[in-house]
Amino acid sequence: MTGRPTFGDFANAARGLLRHDPGTRDTAAGHPTHAARAGTVAEFTRSMVRLLAVMDRYCADIAAVLATPDRRDEARLPGTWPHASIQVQEALHNAAGFLPSAPPSTIPPGDLHDDPAVRRLDAVTAVLAAGRDLLHTHVTARPDESPQDRSEWAPVATSEPVTRALLLELGLWARRTAEHGARIALPGPAARHGTSTEREQLNTACQWLWMLDSAVRVAQHHQPVSAADVSLLRAIPVNTPEPRRIPGGTETIIGLCRGATSTAERIRHAATIHPVDPKFSPALTTDSLRHTATCSTVISHNCEILLRILATRARQHGSEALADRLLGSADRANQARLAWLRTARAWYEVTSDTRGTIAPNAAETGDLALWTGRLAYADPAWTPALGPSHPTRTPEALAPKPGDLPTVVAAVHQATETLTQIASADHEQIEAAAQARRLLVPTRSLPDRFDIPHPFAPAPYDRIDALFNAYQHARTASAQVTAVVASIAADVRAPSHLLTLARAATRPKSRIMASGHQEPAEPEHREARDCPGPVERILHDLGVTDPAMLGRASAIDRVSEQLILDAAHASEPGQEGLKAFSLARSTGSAEMINHVLASDSPEIVGVRSLSPATLPTRGQDADRAAGSRCIGHQTAGQEPQAEAEP
Amino acid sequence: MSAADPGMATALPAQAGELSTDLPAPGLAFGIVAMLGTTAVQEGSGMDQIESARTRVEQATGLPAVLDAAYDAFEQMLTAITIQQDRGGGTFAAFVMSGTAVANGRDALAAAPSLPRVSSGDLAGTAREPCGDPPPQAAAEALASLSQLLSRRLTDAGDHSADAGDRVACIQAARHAAYICSLLGGTPEP
């Protein structure tokens, strides 16, 4: 939500690299049309092995969330995501198992490969590895190897909905990789150097990648991942908070909103990774807790002002309903202000055994008060201190155009969300501090009959209760205003609506599944249909450009594909089916099978006779095993049929 | 308000329970004001307490007396600030921030070894009784002036204190007082 790189940046880069010309006759697709150096099949395979290794790590991460031992029963049910995650792991292991382990690259580190296809695949590998690293910045391992959250995004990154979205993304990467790999693998007039074994291994690996994608699509068909969850996955930022910023007085409205957002994120981040031990830590000081409660009061006040100004602005733009909702949210913010004021006052009566310093995180609540105040008030140098006058901004100044309103709503949303978390966190802290008898009062504040020879005494229960109650109210009131503002943020498509999605993703499963009206994610599989089938590809090779002829070729390919599927279904169950016909003992049939596997049809997964060759059992030689099984088109022991040696 | 007025207020905590420091219900506060009679008294009473506290701080001699008077002054400021916080408006943020600074200043003094354990002033026990509602600007000016005085006197007291604990308490409390002064539109002394 700020300027940090997100997982979506890497996913987009990978998609872009993999989307490049899969169906055209460029060098990457194995049909060089110019003098660019096309590498060998083996070089491409080596690159693909590295990519599969990265995908395998993604798979392990995904399985750790979706296929946990306690979900063994669900994992047996086809169409479920746990089941898909297991199938995907198997498919990926099969794909990798058919490829030779990658020898060390002969390309010096930092240099790029001459072959554009290899270079592109290497880039995809690097991008995906970086994307996974980004996700892993949010979680670390404790000494006992259990995971430990390192940011407020950690529960999101490891949530089921987001993990499903990641699996959906993985399916797309696998599919695209298969499209590239299969083109490299298949011999043809302008194919690369490579032995039949190399081609066969690569093609089989690609078929397994298609199977991987099919497993994902089946799960998506039965339990669609919502578009919101995909958005959430892509919005996960790198876990490096922006540096602390103080308003300088020259910021625009956008700049102030960004400052408020980044400060709010910093506060929440610090609360996640730097919780002090309230029983012992000297970092838990009265000054910090008082300062936080006080600044939270001011922030609530500023939010109320902002929401009222926005309501006026919405009315000016003719959005009466929105104006009413903003006014309602301002009333809620006022309730939060009063609740926080009560909390701040409760602290007048209680102190703790450590005083005199303000922790950095508490100090930053003062920054947030400043950012929201600079937004709410006309004075660009506003501070909480009394000045000559403190007029608030005019509605026109706060949101000059209707499109500016969501930005300010987002800043308010960020602030209220932060207040909710502060109330919750500080409430827990003082409860623990009270149990440790760290809450005190000045002895002078007690009646004279208490003869205590110390300047401070344990706080009486009624004062502690007042403090607890105040925090409870502050938390409730802050959560209420956050909920209302979140709803507005979602409706006006404010950037902060991701906060709401993030909270929803980490709620119990039942709650997530209950939101069944969410739009399912629109996968990019449709684009894959643009890949020509074998007949259409031959016409391309022949240089045919007539749309009518290409259309007929495409139609023939589709009919052929359906025929194969029908035949495969007819051979089920329990038959060796198409395998028995040694279906793929020619390049042409291999291409046809590839095209069927690459189709959108969810039937593919159910047609076992179309499955690629499986890995040899332990101890068997992979090549021998491959040679003894039908792998969809060729066998390892088979002589090259159309070995092209350009 | 005369010196007898705080005495009237001192009777109230016993009604609410000895250890209870909850703010009295608004109705109770209004009831007190009603007993006092006029609006003029209502607006003037808070200011009078601040003025009384100011006089005590000015006239205090010796470290224990300065600490004693300063502690009670912080308590009085807290009462006056609480009343202003309830008004909301453009001065709200300043009075909210000031309230916390006052509490911090008071607690800093509470740690001073030379602070008498029991208040010796007439203001003792009146700290939580709201008694007046002066206009924000007038209240801010009076509070800023008192905090400026507190800052000066506590700095002096700290400078002349032999005990390290007293010195630290005075310096910290003076710093808080200076902050209150700046928050309320005053000019803290360097």
Interface residues (C-beta under 8 A of the other chain):
Chain A: T286 D287 R290 H291 A293 T294 T297 V298 H301 N302 L341 A344 R345 W347 Y348 E349 T351 R355 G356 A369 G373 P384 A385 L386 G387 S389 H390 P391 P442 T443 R444 S445 L446 P447 D448 P455 F456 P460 D462 R463 A466
Chain B: G17 E18 L19 S20 T21 D22 L23 Y71 L78 T82 Q85 G88 G90 T91 F92 A93 A94 V96 M97 G99 T100 V102 A103 N104 R106 D107 A108 A110 A111 A112 P113 L115 R117 V118 S119 A140 Q172 S182 L183 L184 G185
